[in-house]
Amino acid sequence: MLVLKHIPVRSFNENIAYINKDCTIYKVDNIKSLTRIEIHGGTKPVFAFLQIVDNKMVRPDELGLNTEAFAQMGLPEGSKITLTLTPPAPSLNAVKRKISGNVLSAKDYAAIVNDISENRYSNMDIASFLVAMNSFITPNEILDLTEALRGDKSIDWGSEDIVADYQCMDEIPGNKVDLIITAIVAAYGLPMPKIVSSSSLSGATILDTMKTLANVSIDTRSLKKQVLERRGAIVDAEKIEICEADRIISRVEQQNGLSTLERGVASLLANKLATGITHLLIDIPVGPRARIKNSAEAMHLRKIIEYVGDMLGLYVDVTITDGSEPIGAGVGAALEARDVLKVLKNREDAPDDLREKALFMAGRILEFDPKLRGGQGYLVAKELLKSGKAFDVFDMILKTQGKVESSQLGHLTRDVVAEKDGTVARINTAFISRIVILAGAGQYAGAGVDIFRKSGESVMAGDILYRIYSCNQNDFAFVTSMIENGKNGFDIE
């Protein structure tokens, strides 16, 4: 037997085991590359990938485990464990068949997802699976993958007939209507448990924005209690024990840029079903710089979503919206939180486009209630916002989750100005997202971009188009160098 040792190294999804080249129990002379092993001694076997070290990191009688694997063992350092070499996960044969262009069965997808959840796949194996799916995947395969990702853990909401949610299929800068929608829907009385991840391509997620207002680390039990009492919550997915395999796959997608809309549909619907959502509104933004470029792509995506949703008993309403430009004024966690609160407090300087989109989406969700006639949802949502009830409910949600001190905006600023007189013809959302990321959003709550002009507005040379906020000198120097190269993301004609 070997002695367990914790090696404080995080490996981005991988379970890594370290053994000394002079191990006294297991012969390692013939091991030349990364090898799969199965470790015994805890409540269940843990799978890891073996690396041989020739230094003093582990003694010859020790087995070192990185942070991820050590946590899964559930044993203290010094515990006695054993290991065996294990062959590649059996479901990798299905991945090979997918790479060759075959259609996989529901049983194949269930086996793949099960092996991923048990950490039998390396990141390279998962990437191979994603590449294989990206080549082609049928609607029935998306359905089978969704069912597999959903797993057997789900949240039961008891006698609730409607449990609602909203999801946007793209990360349009500043589009944090989710927080406003949650407040309005909860104020109406429909339960809306919003479980969100921290992954983002645009610099700041819904979770990042919510973190500037309240604690988001809520476990499943607390989530259920809060939603049943307050009718709404916005919490971190990492604390909710559902769809573990999907989270593992998503991390590899982010690391390698391998995400596709089809895989995104399976991930989205699996998580909503596991959350116990019964009625879902999906927003598909379309625009030249958005993820979905035209109406034909949007309609194709809509049909896939509706097909999978119908087959799995999820009521889905899909709406196609304009995704050509940023929503609201601020892009970045603290700036977006500011805009959300302005809307909920009915401030005169609240961004009109953010308010109107939130009311439109909230109205459609309210119309899931059969007591409301078509078209009434918007009016009810508007009244809940105008009366202050939505803000009161949102404030109660923040208090229940635990309010936090507001984040300060970055102390390093740069105003980007118009270089000529004219009218703002277009705003390049991809460029704005890039600026926001480079400014440090996602790492610092106070980093981001505050937009002062929108398309159709007249400007004069020297007028401020937007202001960059940064919290780190290196980030600030890098982001300002992009602006100095003559590009600013605004087309003025």
C-alpha positions, 0 to 999 in steps of 0.5 A, spaced: 500 500 500 502 507 498 501 513 503 496 518 500 499 525 499 496 532 497 500 535 492 497 542 492 496 543 484 490 545 480 490 541 473 483 544 470 479 538 470 484 533 470 485 528 476 493 527 476 497 522 480 504 522 482 509 517 483 516 516 485 520 513 480 523 509 485 517 507 488 518 501 492 511 497 491 509 498 484 514 497 478 514 504 474 520 502 469 516 500 463 511 506 464 513 511 458 507 516 458 501 518 461 497 512 464 490 511 467 490 508 474 484 507 479 485 508 486 482 505 492 481 506 499 476 511 499 468 510 499 469 509 491 474 508 486 478 515 483 480 515 476 487 519 475 492 520 470 499 517 472 505 521 472 512 519 474 517 524 478 524 523 479 525 528 485 522 529 492 515 531 491 513 524 493 517 519 497 518 512 494 512 509 498 507 515 497 502 517 492 501 524 490 494 527 488 493 533 485 487 538 488 481 535 484 483 528 485 485 529 493 478 532 494 474 526 490 478 521 495 475 524 501 481 521 505 486 525 509 493 525 508 497 519 510 491 514 509 493 507 506 491 506 498 492 502 493 492 503 485 491 499 479 492 500 472 486 501 468 484 501 461 481 507 457 474 508 458 470 503 454 466 509 451 472 511 448 470 506 442 463 510 441 467 517 440 472 513 435 466 511 431 463 518 432 470 521 429 469 516 423 462 519 422 457 514 425 451 516 428 451 514 436 445 511 440 442 514 446 446 508 450 452 511 447 451 518 449 449 515 456 456 511 457 460 517 454 457 522 459 457 517 465 465 516 464 466 523 463 462 524 470 467 519 473 473 522 471 475 517 466 476 522 460 482 526 460 481 533 457 484 530 451 479 525 450 473 530 452 476 535 446 476 529 441 469 528 443 467 535 442 471 535 435 467 529 433 460 532 435 462 539 432 463 535 425 456 533 425 450 531 430 443 529 428 437 532 432 436 525 435 443 525 437 442 532 441 436 529 444 440 523 447 445 527 449 441 532 453 438 526 456 444 523 458 447 530 461 441 531 465 443 525 469 439 523 475 439 528 480 434 534 479 431 539 483 423 537 485 419 543 486 413 539 489 406 542 487 409 548 483 405 548 476 410 553 473 417 554 474 420 559 470 426 561 467 429 565 461 436 564 457 439 568 452 443 564 447 449 569 446 453 574 450 451 580 448 455 586 451 451 589 457 445 584 456 443 583 464 436 583 463 436 576 467 436 580 474 431 585 472 426 579 469 427 575 475 425 581 480 419 582 476 417 575 475 418 573 482 414 579 484 408 577 480 409 570 484 412 565 479 418 561 482 424 563 478 430 559 480 436 562 476 442 558 476 448 560 472 455 559 471 461 563 471 463 562 464 463 568 459 466 570 452 464 577 453 468 579 460 462 579 465 457 574 466 450 574 470 454 571 476 459 576 476 454 582 476 450 579 481 456 578 485 457 585 486 450 585 489 449 579 493 452 572 495 451 567 490 454 561 493 448 558 495 447 550 496 441 546 493 437 546 500 438 554 501 436 555 494 429 551 494 427 554 501 429 561 498 425 560 491 419 557 495 419 563 500 421 569 496 420 566 489 426 568 486 434 567 486 440 568 482 446 563 484 452 560 482 451 553 479 458 550 482 454 550 488 448 546 485 449 538 485 446 537 478 449 536 471 456 535 473 459 532 467 456 538 463 460 542 467 466 538 466 465 538 458 464 546 458 470 547 462 474 544 456 470 547 451 472 554 454 479 552 454 479 550 447 474 554 444 470 548 441 463 550 443 457 549 438 450 551 438 448 544 438 452 542 444 450 549 447 442 547 446 444 540 449 447 543 455 442 549 456 436 544 456 439 539 460 441 544 466 434 547 465 431 540 466 435 538 472 433 545 475 426 543 475 424 548 470 417 547 467 417 553 462 423 556 459 423 563 455 429 562 450 432 569 447 436 568 440 439 575 438 441 575 431 446 580 428 452 581 424 457 581 430 453 576 434 453 568 434 447 567 430 448 571 424 442 571 420 434 569 421 436 562 417 441 560 422 436 563 428 430 559 425 434 552 424 436 553 432 429 555 434 427 548 431 432 544 434 430 547 441 423 546 440 424 539 438 428 537 444 424 541 449 417 538 446 420 531 446 423 532 454 416 535 456 419 542 457 415 548 455 419 552 451 418 559 448 423 561 443 424 569 441 428 572 436 431 579 437 436 584 435 443 582 437 447 587 433 449 592 438 450 592 446 444 593 451 444 598 456 450 603 458 455 599 462 459 593 460 462 590 466 460 587 473 459 593 477 457 598 471 451 593 469 449 592 476 449 600 476 444 599 470 440 594 473 439 598 479 437 604 475 431 600 472 429 597 478 429 604 481 425 607 476 431 612 475 430 617 469 437 616 467 436 608 466 437 605 459 431 605 455 433 599 451 435 595 457 428 596 461 424 595 454 428 588 453 427 586 460 419 588 460 418 584 453 421 578 456 418 578 463 411 579 460 412 573 455 414 569 462 408 572 465 404 569 460 406 562 461 400 563 467 394 561 463 390 567 467 393 572 463 391 573 456 396 574 450 399 581 451 397 582 458 404 580 460 407 586 458 402 591 461 403 587 468 410 587 468 410 594 467 406 595 473 410 591 477 416 595 475 413 602 476 410 601 482 416 599 485 414 592 487 419 588 483 425 592 486 422 591 493 422 583 491 429 584 488 432 587 494 429 582 499 432 576 494 439 580 495 438 580 503 436 573 503 442 571 499 446 576 503 448 583 501 455 585 499 458 592 499 458 595 492 464 594 488 468 601 486 469 602 478 476 602 476 481 608 478 484 607 471 480 611 466 480 613 458 475 616 454 474 614 447 472 620 443 469 621 436 474 623 431 469 627 426 462 630 426 457 625 424 452 620 426 453 613 429 452 608 424 454 602 427 457 599 434 461 593 433 459 589 439 465 584 438 470 589 438 467 592 445 467 585 448 474 585 446 475 591 449 472 589 456 475 583 456 482 586 455 480 592 461 480 586 466 472 585 466 471 578 469 477 578 473 475 585 476 468 587 478 470 595 477 473 594 470 469 595 463 466 600 459 461 605 459 457 607 453 455 614 452 452 614 445 448 609 441 447 608 433 443 613 430 445 619 435 449 625 432 456 626 435 461 632 434 468 631 434 471 630 441 464 627 444 465 621 448 463 615 445 465 611 451 469 610 457 474 605 459 475 603 466 481 598 469 483 596 475 490 594 473 496 598 470 498 592 465 491 591 463 490 599 462 496 599 458 494 594 453 487 596 452 489 603 451 494 601 446 488 598 442 485 604 441 491 608 439 492 604 433 486 608 430 480 603 432 474 604 437 469 600 435 464 605 432 462 607 425 461 614 424 458 617 418 
